Amino acid sequence: MDRKGSTTVSDSYDPNSVIVLEGAEAVRKRPAMYIGGTGRDGLHHLVWEIVDNAIDEVMNGFASTVQVNLGRDGRTITVVDNGRGIPVGINKKAKKSALELVLTKLHSSGKFDNNSYKTAGGLHGVGASVVNALSSSLIARVKRAGKEHRLDFRRGIPRGEVKVIGEARGTGTSIQFTPDDQIFGEVSFDAEMIRERLEVKAYLNPGARIVFRDETTGRSVEMKHEGGISDYLAVLNKQRGARTITPEIFRFEHEIPDTGARLDIAISWTDAPREGFSSFVNTIPTHDGGTHEQGLKDAIVRGLRAFIEAHSLEPRGVKLSADDLREGVNAVASLFIAEPQFQGQTKDKLNNPEARSMVDGAVRPALEQWLHDHKPWGEALVARATQAARARLASRAAATKVRRKSAISHRLNLPGKLADCTSTDPSISELFIVEGDSAGGSAKQARDRDTQAILPLRGKVLNAEHSSQAAVMKNQELNNIVQALGCGMGKDFDVKRLRYDKIILLMDADVDGHHIATLLLTFFYRYLPGLIAEDHVFLAQPPLYRIKAGNKDYWAADDREKDKILSKLPARFKPEISRFKGLGEMMPKTLFTTTLDPKRRRLLRVTIPEDAVMLTENTIHELMGKDPQARYQHIMHGAHELDDLDV
């Protein structure tokens, strides 16, 4: 707009232009600074903040029970613990109740020294106050000194003073909050995600009693795991469909002298084609790992190398890499430390530089001794690593056949069925991976030849969940995909060599199409995860139904959408409804209009939320793993939610 427009920036920039935001106002203005965003992840992060405060009481020996309730409205969360209770008296310096300070002032906490908490997940003093600021209402109840106290808030602002509402037995804190729809839009909590997070907390705090009640369904579950992370690792092994090589789990608990730090480690070796590490700091899940996780990886590699050297087990003709020695490892690492340095308020990665050497120095000697004491098991692990090394060399040899140095120079090596686009600019190029030659033929006619490439597949591709990289590279259909993409795979992966900005899975809108899309997503998740992380993978949404009403056509992707369209049509219309048996049935013009045209099509971007990494991993294992019992349980668990089953 010109200078007369209402949205122009003022030329005035003086001392009065500087605005200071404090407390709730600052949080509400920039919520992403504190919770990472206002989407699904950010919404559930509010729950984690309050739960972690309750778990801090458990971790330090002051509480034994934590209860989390999801209210009937599906929007209200209540977290109750039987800890010491947040102090309610007047803080001398601020001349306000300590309870009000904790819930309204950023960086107010009892965790800045080690007098009240030896270790804690909440360290910055912002979690509770951020939750309060981003909630339409919050009610805090505290039991202390035989009295129950209450303080109410609206959008972070206290509604009066702390009040005594009655007598009370015991001590503890209850925080009830409802996230503000002005911040989050439609508020809807995922009960299963909350339950899974609480289950992990129960494993990490053996003996603690954690209860989750979902009042939307009336279901309640109590979690208590005396076996701690050993039990948790056994569950992870089962979920991943992995067969263990050693009959026992390596378990190591250790308090590190002069640091106040405590380690709890559990390791197993399996026949899985990849490693799996789940790490935690003060029971906070560190999805992106960090220095403590790297220290554990160092200890495993160095411990095995020392065992190999001591017993002269170095294999001939192959050199064992660190990845070879860790292949098939499933491990859980729980570190308790007084002053953790996290990357950001969401605490997904530990940055303490000393943690790496601390964990390595403590675990490695114990692991070496364990291997010496169980020499046959150690020899089996060396044989496992040798097998991994030879498979790696074989897959690398296969991969060199499909690598390309640039987006242009290897066109002659592209798959024969690929109908490539004329553009050599990856930023505007798209690859549609299409089900079958018939659909591929329609798509080739319908596409924009300048920017859209088509790669048809024959039948259902290999299930990559329980296949090695060597087996994947031998599969012609998956090999064609890797060739077409040009970015390589595994250690040879380089996203800069990707030939297309968008990789779009275009399958029939039926059960078989969904199955093929799932197989392809499994392949990308396991062997090309960088493409998902960089937002390059999409699902096309072709219509299943065509609804003709008068002179107008409507398109529906499924039965629910069809019924919605029909319900909105005027009563005078007698619509004609036709169902597509497959993409190959569509005229090229129709396919372009509904599915390929960037101006009108609908695409679903494939992403993995940060707080759903474990849920994604478990789902892939259940649906695509070797164990059919896991799939049966998954189907039976969700069968009640289906209105109709398309078979």
C-alpha positions as CSV (number, residue, x, y, z in Angstrom):
1,M,0.0,0.0,0.0
2,D,1.0,3.6,-0.4
3,R,1.8,5.9,2.6
4,K,-1.9,6.8,2.9
5,G,-2.9,3.2,3.5
6,S,-4.0,2.0,6.9
7,T,-1.3,-0.6,7.2
8,T,1.8,1.5,6.6
9,V,4.6,1.6,9.1
10,S,5.0,4.9,10.9
11,D,8.1,7.0,10.3
12,S,8.1,7.7,14.0
13,Y,10.6,5.6,15.9
14,D,11.3,7.1,19.3
15,P,11.8,6.0,22.9
16,N,8.0,5.6,23.3
17,S,8.0,3.0,20.5
18,V,9.7,0.5,22.7
19,I,7.1,-1.7,24.3
20,V,7.8,-3.9,27.3
21,L,5.6,-7.0,27.6
22,E,5.5,-8.8,30.9
23,G,3.9,-11.9,32.4
24,A,0.8,-13.3,30.7
25,E,0.8,-10.6,28.1
26,A,4.2,-11.5,26.8
27,V,3.4,-15.2,26.7
28,R,0.1,-14.7,24.9
29,K,1.7,-12.4,22.3
30,R,4.4,-14.9,21.4
31,P,3.3,-18.4,22.7
32,A,5.6,-20.2,20.2
33,M,8.6,-19.0,22.2
34,Y,7.5,-21.0,25.1
35,I,5.6,-24.1,23.8
36,G,7.0,-24.4,20.2
37,G,3.7,-23.4,18.5
38,T,-0.1,-23.3,19.0
39,G,-0.9,-26.5,17.1
40,R,-1.3,-30.0,18.4
41,D,2.2,-30.3,19.8
42,G,1.9,-27.0,21.7
43,L,-1.5,-27.8,23.1
44,H,-0.2,-31.1,24.6
45,H,2.9,-29.4,25.8
46,L,0.8,-27.6,28.4
47,V,-0.1,-31.0,29.9
48,W,3.5,-32.0,30.0
49,E,4.6,-28.9,31.8
50,I,2.1,-29.4,34.7
51,V,2.7,-33.2,34.8
52,D,6.4,-32.7,35.0
53,N,6.0,-30.4,38.0
54,A,4.1,-33.2,39.7
55,I,6.7,-35.8,38.7
56,D,9.4,-33.6,40.2
57,E,7.8,-34.1,43.6
58,V,7.8,-37.9,42.9
59,M,11.4,-37.8,41.7
60,N,12.6,-36.1,44.8
61,G,10.8,-38.5,47.1
62,F,8.0,-36.2,48.3
63,A,5.1,-37.7,46.4
64,S,4.0,-41.2,45.5
65,T,0.9,-40.6,43.4
66,V,0.1,-38.4,40.4
67,Q,-3.4,-38.4,38.9
68,V,-4.3,-36.8,35.6
69,N,-8.0,-36.3,34.5
70,L,-9.3,-35.4,31.1
71,G,-12.6,-33.7,31.7
72,R,-15.9,-34.6,30.1
73,D,-15.7,-31.6,27.8
74,G,-12.4,-33.1,26.3
75,R,-10.8,-29.7,26.9
76,T,-10.0,-29.5,30.6
77,I,-7.1,-31.2,32.3
78,T,-6.6,-31.7,36.0
79,V,-3.3,-32.8,37.5
80,V,-3.2,-33.8,41.2
81,D,-0.2,-35.0,43.2
82,N,0.3,-35.8,46.9
83,G,3.6,-33.9,47.2
84,R,4.4,-31.1,49.6
85,G,2.0,-28.6,47.9
86,I,3.1,-25.3,46.4
87,P,3.8,-22.8,49.2
88,V,0.9,-20.4,49.7
89,G,2.4,-17.9,52.2
90,I,3.6,-14.4,51.4
91,N,6.9,-14.1,49.7
92,K,8.7,-11.3,51.6
93,K,10.4,-9.8,48.6
94,A,7.5,-9.7,46.2
95,K,4.9,-9.2,49.0
96,K,2.6,-11.7,47.2
97,S,1.6,-15.3,47.8
98,A,4.2,-17.7,46.5
99,L,1.4,-19.6,44.8
100,E,0.5,-16.5,42.8
101,L,4.1,-15.9,41.9
102,V,4.7,-19.5,40.6
103,L,1.6,-19.2,38.4
104,T,2.0,-15.6,37.1
105,K,5.6,-14.6,37.1
106,L,8.0,-16.0,34.5
107,H,11.2,-17.4,36.1
108,S,9.7,-17.8,39.5
109,S,10.4,-21.2,40.9
110,G,11.7,-23.2,43.9
111,K,14.1,-25.0,41.5
112,F,16.8,-22.4,41.0
113,D,18.9,-23.8,43.9
114,N,19.3,-27.4,45.2
115,N,17.6,-26.7,48.5
116,S,14.1,-27.8,47.6
117,Y,14.8,-30.1,44.6
118,K,17.9,-32.2,44.0
119,T,16.8,-32.9,40.4
120,A,13.9,-31.5,38.4
121,G,12.4,-31.4,34.9
122,G,11.1,-27.9,35.4
123,L,14.1,-25.6,35.6
124,H,13.3,-22.3,34.0
125,G,10.4,-21.3,36.2
126,V,8.2,-20.6,33.3
127,G,6.2,-23.8,32.7
128,A,3.3,-23.2,35.2
129,S,3.0,-19.5,34.4
130,V,3.0,-20.2,30.7
131,V,0.2,-22.7,31.1
132,N,-1.7,-20.2,33.1
133,A,-1.2,-17.4,30.6
134,L,-2.5,-19.6,27.7
135,S,-5.5,-21.0,29.6
136,S,-9.0,-19.4,29.6
137,S,-9.2,-20.5,33.2
138,L,-7.0,-22.2,35.8
139,I,-7.8,-23.3,39.3
140,A,-5.0,-24.1,41.7
141,R,-5.8,-26.0,44.9
142,V,-3.1,-26.7,47.5
143,K,-3.2,-28.8,50.7
144,R,-0.7,-27.6,53.3
145,A,-0.7,-27.5,57.1
146,G,-4.1,-29.1,57.5
147,K,-5.8,-26.5,55.2
148,E,-6.9,-26.5,51.6
149,H,-6.3,-23.3,49.7
150,R,-7.6,-22.1,46.3
151,L,-6.7,-19.5,43.8
152,D,-8.5,-18.9,40.5
153,F,-7.2,-17.3,37.3
154,R,-8.7,-16.1,34.0
155,R,-6.2,-15.9,31.1
156,G,-3.3,-15.7,33.6
157,I,-4.8,-12.9,35.8
158,P,-5.7,-13.9,39.4
159,R,-9.3,-13.5,40.4
160,G,-8.7,-12.3,44.0
161,E,-6.4,-13.6,46.7
162,V,-5.6,-17.1,47.9
163,K,-8.5,-18.4,50.0
164,V,-8.8,-21.2,52.6
165,I,-11.7,-23.3,51.5
166,G,-11.6,-26.0,54.1
167,E,-9.8,-28.5,56.3
168,A,-7.5,-31.0,54.6
169,R,-5.7,-34.2,55.3
170,G,-2.3,-34.7,53.9
171,T,-0.5,-32.4,51.4
172,G,-0.5,-31.9,47.6
173,T,-1.3,-29.7,44.6
174,S,-4.1,-29.8,42.1
175,I,-3.9,-27.7,38.9
176,Q,-7.0,-27.6,36.7
177,F,-6.8,-25.7,33.4
178,T,-8.7,-25.2,30.2
179,P,-6.5,-24.0,27.2
180,D,-7.7,-20.8,25.6
181,D,-9.4,-21.3,22.3
182,Q,-8.4,-17.7,21.4
183,I,-4.8,-19.1,21.3
184,F,-5.3,-22.7,20.1
185,G,-8.5,-22.5,18.1
186,E,-10.5,-25.7,18.6
187,V,-9.1,-27.5,21.7
188,S,-9.1,-31.3,21.6
189,F,-6.7,-33.4,23.6
190,D,-5.5,-36.8,22.5
191,A,-6.3,-39.2,25.4
192,E,-4.1,-42.0,24.1
193,M,-1.1,-39.7,23.7
194,I,-1.5,-38.5,27.2
195,R,-1.8,-42.1,28.6
196,E,1.3,-43.2,26.7
197,R,3.3,-40.3,28.1
198,L,2.2,-41.1,31.6
199,E,3.0,-44.8,31.1
200,V,6.6,-43.9,30.3
201,K,6.7,-41.7,33.5
202,A,5.6,-44.7,35.5
203,Y,8.5,-46.8,34.0
204,L,11.0,-44.0,34.7
205,N,9.8,-43.7,38.4
206,P,9.6,-47.3,39.6
207,G,7.1,-47.7,42.4
208,A,5.3,-44.4,41.7
209,R,1.5,-44.8,41.2
210,I,0.2,-42.8,38.2
211,V,-3.5,-42.7,37.3
212,F,-5.1,-41.5,34.1
213,R,-8.9,-41.0,33.9
214,D,-10.6,-40.1,30.6
215,E,-14.0,-38.8,31.6
216,T,-15.0,-38.5,27.9
217,T,-15.2,-42.3,27.8
218,G,-15.3,-43.2,31.5
219,R,-12.1,-45.2,31.2
220,S,-9.5,-45.2,34.0
221,V,-6.1,-46.8,34.0
222,E,-3.6,-47.1,36.9
223,M,0.1,-47.5,36.1
224,K,2.8,-48.7,38.4
225,H,6.0,-50.5,37.2
226,E,8.4,-51.8,39.9
227,G,10.8,-53.1,37.2
228,G,11.5,-49.6,35.9
229,I,13.2,-49.2,32.6
230,S,14.0,-52.9,32.3
231,D,10.3,-53.5,31.9
232,Y,10.1,-50.5,29.6
233,L,12.8,-51.9,27.3
234,A,11.1,-55.3,27.2
235,V,7.9,-53.5,26.0
236,L,9.8,-51.6,23.4
237,N,11.5,-54.8,22.1
238,K,8.0,-56.4,21.8
239,Q,6.5,-53.3,20.1
240,R,9.4,-53.3,17.6
241,G,8.9,-57.0,16.8
242,A,12.6,-57.6,17.6
243,R,14.1,-60.9,18.8
244,T,16.7,-60.5,21.4
245,I,20.2,-62.0,20.9
246,T,21.3,-62.0,24.5
247,P,18.9,-63.7,27.0
248,E,19.4,-60.9,29.6
249,I,19.2,-57.1,29.4
250,F,22.3,-55.2,30.4
251,R,21.1,-53.0,33.3
252,F,23.2,-50.4,34.9
253,E,22.3,-48.1,37.8
254,H,24.9,-45.7,39.1
255,E,25.3,-42.5,41.1
256,I,28.3,-40.5,39.8
257,P,30.5,-39.3,42.6
258,D,30.9,-35.6,43.2
259,T,28.3,-34.6,40.6
260,G,24.9,-35.5,42.2
261,A,24.0,-37.2,38.9
262,R,22.4,-40.5,38.6
263,L,22.3,-42.9,35.7
264,D,19.8,-45.7,34.9
265,I,20.6,-47.6,31.7
266,A,19.1,-50.7,30.0
267,I,20.5,-52.2,26.8
268,S,19.5,-55.2,24.7
269,W,20.8,-56.4,21.4
270,T,18.2,-57.6,18.8
271,D,18.0,-58.9,15.2
272,A,16.4,-55.6,14.1
273,P,18.1,-53.9,11.1
274,R,18.5,-50.6,12.9
275,E,19.3,-49.2,16.3
276,G,16.8,-47.6,18.7
277,F,17.6,-45.2,21.6
278,S,15.1,-43.7,24.0
279,S,16.6,-41.1,26.3
280,F,15.4,-39.0,29.1
281,V,16.7,-36.3,31.4
282,N,15.0,-36.0,34.8
283,T,12.2,-38.1,33.2
284,I,11.8,-35.5,30.4
285,P,11.9,-37.3,27.0
286,T,14.8,-36.0,24.8
287,H,13.4,-37.0,21.4
288,D,16.4,-35.4,19.7
289,G,18.9,-37.1,22.0
290,G,21.8,-35.0,23.1
291,T,25.1,-35.4,24.9
292,H,23.9,-38.1,27.3
293,E,22.6,-40.3,24.5
294,Q,25.9,-39.8,22.5
295,G,27.8,-40.8,25.6
296,L,25.8,-44.1,25.8
297,K,26.5,-44.7,22.1
298,D,30.2,-44.1,22.7
299,A,30.2,-46.5,25.6
300,I,28.6,-49.3,23.6
301,V,31.0,-49.0,20.7
302,R,34.1,-48.6,22.9
303,G,33.1,-51.4,25.2
304,L,32.5,-53.8,22.3
305,R,35.8,-52.8,20.7
306,A,37.7,-53.5,23.9
307,F,36.0,-56.9,24.2
308,I,36.9,-57.7,20.6
309,E,40.5,-56.7,21.1
310,A,40.8,-58.6,24.4
311,H,39.6,-61.9,22.9
312,S,41.1,-61.4,19.4
313,L,37.7,-61.5,17.6
314,E,38.4,-58.9,14.9
315,P,36.8,-60.4,11.7
316,R,38.8,-60.9,8.6
317,G,38.2,-58.9,5.4
318,V,35.8,-56.4,7.0
319,K,36.2,-53.4,9.3
320,L,33.5,-52.9,11.9
321,S,32.2,-49.4,12.0
322,A,30.4,-47.8,14.9
323,D,27.1,-48.2,13.1
324,D,27.8,-51.9,12.7
325,L,28.5,-52.3,16.4
326,R,25.3,-50.5,17.3
327,E,23.0,-52.2,14.7
328,G,20.1,-53.9,16.5
329,V,20.8,-52.1,19.8
330,N,17.6,-51.1,21.7
331,A,18.4,-49.0,24.7
332,V,16.8,-46.7,27.3
333,A,18.9,-44.1,29.0
334,S,17.6,-42.1,32.0
335,L,19.9,-39.4,33.4
336,F,19.1,-37.4,36.6
337,I,21.2,-34.3,36.8
338,A,21.0,-31.1,38.9
339,E,21.6,-28.5,36.2
340,P,20.6,-29.8,32.7
341,Q,21.0,-27.4,29.8
342,F,18.2,-28.1,27.3
343,Q,17.9,-26.8,23.8
344,G,14.8,-24.6,24.1
345,Q,11.9,-24.6,26.5
346,T,10.5,-27.7,24.9
347,K,13.6,-29.7,26.1
348,D,14.0,-32.1,23.2
349,K,17.8,-32.2,23.3
350,L,20.4,-32.1,26.2
351,N,23.3,-29.8,25.6
352,N,25.4,-30.3,28.7
353,P,28.9,-31.0,27.3
354,E,30.1,-32.9,30.4
355,A,27.2,-35.4,30.1
356,R,28.8,-37.2,27.2
357,S,32.1,-38.1,29.0
358,M,30.2,-38.7,32.3
359,V,27.9,-41.3,30.7
360,D,30.6,-42.9,28.7
361,G,33.0,-43.1,31.6
362,A,30.5,-44.7,33.9
363,V,28.9,-47.2,31.5
364,R,31.8,-48.4,29.4
365,P,33.8,-50.2,32.2
366,A,30.6,-51.9,33.5
367,L,29.6,-53.0,29.9
368,E,33.1,-54.4,29.3
369,Q,33.0,-56.4,32.5
370,W,29.5,-57.7,31.6
371,L,30.7,-58.8,28.2
372,H,33.8,-60.6,29.8
373,D,31.5,-62.3,32.3
374,H,29.2,-63.5,29.5
375,K,31.7,-64.3,26.8
376,P,29.4,-66.4,24.6
377,W,26.9,-63.5,24.5
378,G,29.7,-61.1,23.6
379,E,30.8,-63.4,20.8
380,A,27.3,-63.5,19.4
381,L,27.2,-59.7,19.4
382,V,30.5,-59.6,17.5
383,A,29.0,-62.0,14.9
384,R,25.9,-59.8,14.7
385,A,28.1,-56.7,14.0
386,T,30.1,-58.6,11.4
387,Q,27.0,-59.6,9.6
388,A,25.9,-56.0,9.6
389,A,29.2,-54.9,8.2
390,R,29.0,-57.3,5.3
391,A,25.4,-56.3,4.6
392,R,26.5,-52.7,4.6
393,L,29.2,-53.3,2.1
394,A,26.8,-55.2,-0.2
395,S,24.2,-52.5,0.0
396,R,26.8,-49.8,-0.7
397,A,27.8,-51.7,-3.8
398,A,24.2,-51.8,-4.9
399,A,23.6,-48.1,-4.0
400,T,26.5,-47.0,-6.3
401,K,24.5,-48.2,-9.2
402,V,21.7,-45.7,-8.5
403,R,23.6,-42.7,-7.4
404,R,23.6,-39.6,-9.6
405,K,25.9,-36.6,-9.3
406,S,23.5,-33.9,-10.3
407,A,19.9,-33.3,-11.4
408,I,20.9,-33.4,-15.0
409,S,24.0,-35.6,-15.6
410,H,22.4,-39.0,-15.0
411,R,19.2,-38.8,-17.0
412,L,20.3,-41.9,-19.0
413,N,20.3,-43.9,-15.8
414,L,16.7,-43.0,-14.8
415,P,14.1,-45.8,-14.6
416,G,12.6,-46.7,-18.0
417,K,9.0,-46.2,-16.8
418,L,9.7,-42.7,-15.5
419,A,8.0,-40.0,-17.6
420,D,10.3,-37.1,-16.5
421,C,9.4,-33.4,-16.5
422,T,11.3,-31.1,-18.8
423,S,12.3,-28.7,-16.0
424,T,15.8,-29.2,-14.4
425,D,14.9,-26.9,-11.5
426,P,14.1,-29.2,-8.5
427,S,12.3,-26.3,-6.6
428,I,9.4,-26.4,-9.1
429,S,9.5,-30.1,-10.1
430,E,7.1,-32.7,-8.7
431,L,7.3,-36.5,-8.8
432,F,4.0,-38.4,-8.7
433,I,4.4,-42.1,-7.7
434,V,1.4,-43.8,-9.2
435,E,-0.2,-47.2,-8.7
436,G,-0.1,-49.3,-11.8
437,D,0.4,-48.8,-15.5
438,S,-3.2,-47.9,-16.2
439,A,-3.3,-45.0,-13.7
440,G,0.2,-44.1,-14.9
441,G,-1.0,-43.7,-18.4
442,S,-3.8,-41.4,-17.4
443,A,-1.5,-39.4,-15.2
444,K,1.1,-39.0,-18.0
445,Q,-1.6,-37.6,-20.3
446,A,-3.1,-35.3,-17.6
447,R,0.2,-33.9,-16.2
448,D,1.9,-30.6,-16.8
449,R,4.9,-31.9,-18.7
450,D,7.1,-28.9,-17.7
451,T,7.1,-29.6,-13.9
452,Q,5.3,-32.9,-13.2
453,A,7.0,-36.3,-13.6
454,I,5.1,-39.6,-13.3
455,L,6.6,-42.9,-12.1
456,P,4.1,-45.9,-12.2
457,L,4.7,-48.9,-9.9
458,R,3.8,-52.5,-10.5
459,G,1.7,-54.0,-7.7
460,K,2.4,-53.8,-4.0
461,V,6.0,-52.9,-3.2
462,L,8.2,-54.6,-0.6
463,N,7.4,-54.1,3.1
464,A,10.5,-52.2,4.2
465,E,9.7,-52.6,7.9
466,H,11.4,-56.0,8.2
467,S,13.8,-55.7,5.2
468,S,17.5,-54.9,5.2
469,Q,18.9,-52.1,3.0
470,A,20.4,-54.7,0.8
471,A,17.0,-56.4,0.2
472,V,15.4,-53.0,-0.4
473,M,18.0,-52.1,-3.1
474,K,17.3,-55.4,-4.8
475,N,13.6,-54.7,-5.1
476,Q,13.0,-53.2,-8.6
477,E,10.1,-50.9,-7.7
478,L,11.9,-49.3,-4.7
479,N,15.1,-49.2,-6.7
480,N,13.3,-47.2,-9.4
481,I,12.1,-44.7,-6.8
482,V,15.6,-44.2,-5.4
483,Q,16.9,-43.8,-9.0
484,A,14.3,-41.3,-9.9
485,L,14.8,-39.2,-6.7
486,G,18.5,-38.9,-7.2
487,C,19.3,-38.2,-3.5
488,G,20.7,-41.6,-2.6
489,M,19.8,-43.7,0.5
490,G,21.4,-44.5,3.9
491,K,24.9,-43.1,4.3
492,D,24.8,-41.9,0.7
493,F,21.6,-39.8,1.3
494,D,22.1,-36.1,0.3
495,V,18.9,-34.0,0.2
496,K,20.7,-31.4,-2.0
497,R,20.7,-33.9,-4.8
498,L,17.0,-34.4,-4.7
499,R,15.5,-33.9,-8.2
500,Y,12.0,-33.0,-7.1
501,D,10.7,-30.6,-4.4
502,K,7.5,-32.6,-3.9
503,I,7.2,-36.4,-3.9
504,I,3.5,-37.1,-4.2
505,L,2.0,-40.6,-3.6
506,L,-1.0,-40.9,-5.9
507,M,-3.0,-44.1,-5.3
508,D,-6.5,-45.2,-5.8
509,A,-8.9,-43.9,-3.1
510,D,-9.7,-47.5,-2.0
511,V,-8.4,-50.1,0.5
512,D,-5.7,-51.4,-1.9
513,G,-4.6,-47.9,-2.6
514,H,-4.3,-47.1,1.0
515,H,-2.3,-50.3,1.6
516,I,0.2,-49.4,-1.2
517,A,0.5,-45.8,0.2
518,T,1.2,-47.3,3.7
519,L,3.9,-49.6,2.3
520,L,5.6,-46.6,0.5
521,L,5.3,-44.4,3.6
522,T,7.0,-47.2,5.6
523,F,9.8,-47.2,3.0
524,F,10.3,-43.4,3.3
525,Y,10.1,-43.5,7.1
526,R,12.7,-46.2,7.4
527,Y,15.1,-45.5,4.6
528,L,14.6,-41.9,3.5
529,P,13.4,-40.2,6.7
530,G,15.2,-37.0,5.7
531,L,12.6,-36.4,3.0
532,I,9.8,-36.5,5.6
533,A,11.8,-34.3,8.0
534,E,12.3,-31.7,5.2
535,D,8.6,-31.7,4.2
536,H,9.1,-33.3,0.7
537,V,6.6,-36.2,1.0
538,F,2.9,-35.7,0.3
539,L,-0.3,-37.8,-0.2
540,A,-2.6,-36.9,-3.1
541,Q,-6.3,-36.9,-2.4
542,P,-8.0,-38.2,-5.6
543,P,-11.8,-38.3,-5.5
544,L,-13.6,-41.6,-5.0
545,Y,-17.0,-40.2,-6.0
546,R,-18.3,-37.9,-8.7
547,I,-21.7,-36.3,-7.8
548,K,-23.5,-34.5,-10.7
549,A,-26.2,-32.2,-9.6
550,G,-27.7,-30.1,-12.4
551,N,-24.9,-28.6,-14.4
552,K,-22.4,-28.8,-11.6
553,D,-20.0,-31.6,-10.6
554,Y,-18.9,-32.3,-7.0
555,W,-16.0,-34.5,-5.9
556,A,-15.8,-36.6,-2.8
557,A,-12.7,-38.4,-1.4
558,D,-14.7,-40.8,0.8
559,D,-18.2,-41.7,1.9
560,R,-18.3,-39.1,4.7
561,E,-17.5,-36.3,2.3
562,K,-20.1,-37.7,-0.2
563,D,-22.8,-37.6,2.5
564,K,-21.8,-34.1,3.5
565,I,-22.1,-32.9,-0.1
566,L,-25.5,-34.6,-0.6
567,S,-26.8,-33.1,2.6
568,K,-26.1,-29.6,1.4
569,L,-27.7,-30.0,-2.1
570,P,-31.2,-28.5,-2.6
571,A,-34.1,-31.0,-2.4
572,R,-35.0,-30.3,-6.0
573,F,-31.8,-32.0,-7.3
574,K,-31.7,-35.7,-8.0
575,P,-27.9,-36.1,-8.1
576,E,-26.2,-38.7,-10.2
577,I,-23.5,-40.5,-8.2
578,S,-20.7,-42.5,-9.8
579,R,-17.8,-44.2,-8.0
580,F,-14.4,-44.5,-9.6
581,K,-12.9,-48.0,-9.6
582,G,-9.5,-46.6,-10.1
583,L,-7.5,-43.6,-11.3
584,G,-7.2,-45.4,-14.7
585,E,-10.9,-44.9,-15.2
586,M,-10.6,-41.1,-15.0
587,M,-10.3,-39.0,-18.2
588,P,-7.0,-37.2,-18.2
589,K,-8.8,-33.8,-17.9
590,T,-10.7,-35.0,-14.9
591,L,-7.6,-36.3,-13.2
592,F,-5.8,-33.0,-13.8
593,T,-8.7,-30.9,-12.5
594,T,-9.3,-32.9,-9.4
595,T,-5.8,-34.2,-8.4
596,L,-2.9,-32.7,-10.3
597,D,-3.7,-29.1,-10.8
598,P,-1.7,-27.1,-8.1
599,K,-4.5,-24.5,-8.0
600,R,-7.3,-26.9,-7.2
601,R,-5.9,-30.1,-5.8
602,R,-5.7,-31.2,-2.2
603,L,-2.4,-32.6,-0.8
604,L,-1.6,-33.9,2.7
605,R,1.9,-33.2,3.8
606,V,3.4,-36.2,5.7
607,T,4.9,-35.0,9.0
608,I,5.9,-36.6,12.3
609,P,5.0,-34.3,15.3
610,E,7.8,-34.0,17.9
611,D,5.7,-35.4,20.7
612,A,4.5,-38.3,18.6
613,V,7.8,-39.9,17.6
614,M,7.3,-42.9,19.9
615,L,3.6,-43.2,18.9
616,T,4.7,-43.2,15.2
617,E,7.4,-45.8,15.8
618,N,4.9,-48.1,17.7
619,T,2.3,-47.7,15.0
620,I,4.7,-48.6,12.2
621,H,5.8,-51.7,14.2
622,E,2.2,-52.8,14.9
623,L,0.9,-52.3,11.4
624,M,4.0,-53.4,9.3
625,G,6.1,-55.6,11.6
626,K,6.5,-59.4,11.6
627,D,4.1,-60.1,14.5
628,P,0.5,-60.5,13.2
629,Q,-0.7,-60.6,16.8
630,A,0.2,-56.9,17.2
631,R,-1.9,-56.0,14.1
632,Y,-4.8,-58.1,15.4
633,Q,-4.7,-56.2,18.8
634,H,-4.5,-52.8,16.9
635,I,-7.5,-53.7,14.8
636,M,-9.5,-55.0,17.7
637,H,-8.6,-51.9,19.8
638,G,-10.0,-49.5,17.1
639,A,-12.8,-51.7,15.6
640,H,-15.5,-50.0,17.7
641,E,-14.7,-46.7,16.1
642,L,-15.7,-47.9,12.6
643,D,-19.1,-47.2,11.3
644,D,-18.5,-49.2,8.1
645,L,-15.7,-51.4,6.8
646,D,-14.8,-51.3,3.1
647,V,-13.7,-54.9,2.2
